[in-house]
Amino acid sequence: MKKILINLALFQTGWFVCVVGGDIYAIAFTIAALLIHNWLVLSSPVEWKLISIVVLVGCLWDVLMAQSGIISYSDPILLGIPVWLVCLWLLFATTFMHALFWMNRHLTLAVVFAGIFGPASYWVGTRLTDAELGLPIMTSLVVMGIGWALLFPCGIYYAGRLKS
């Protein structure tokens, strides 16, 4: 339970630091959080494989959303997305084998959870940054929700396969 709480605290703090702090603070916090994660939370070195895949797929999803005009960022650096968003994906990916792993046994709930809270996170992020939804708000949120409802359960399922 201690590992789960550390993992959740690092991610939640990191979300705020990345979104509000911008690139420099995001990079510094992410490096520190990944070191702490590796030291106190990591259950197996194979977890880095999952983290890498989640970051790659997540960033590709965000690039696709940025390139298609669903969301836009005032400071795009990497193919239309800012560095702080890549850092956020790194932090989020660490939760798949820890704080969010319980969803592996409840994939239907993972679909609902992701379909609601994925877009909600982006919407809150647009309120705290210079990012903007490019389409009418409901259209953007529905597209994001569909993507999250497909991608997140796949990542959670894969985490279960790696852990077993």
Secondary structure, 3 states (H helix, E strand, C coil): CHHHHHHHHHHHHHHHHHHHHCHHHHHHHHHHHHHHHHHHHCCCCCHHHHHHHHHHHHHHHHHHHHHCCCEECCCCCECCECHHHHHHHHHHHCCCCCCCHHHHHCHHHHHHHHHHHHHHHHHHHHHHCCCEECCCHHHHHHHHHHHHHHHHHHHHHHHHHHHC
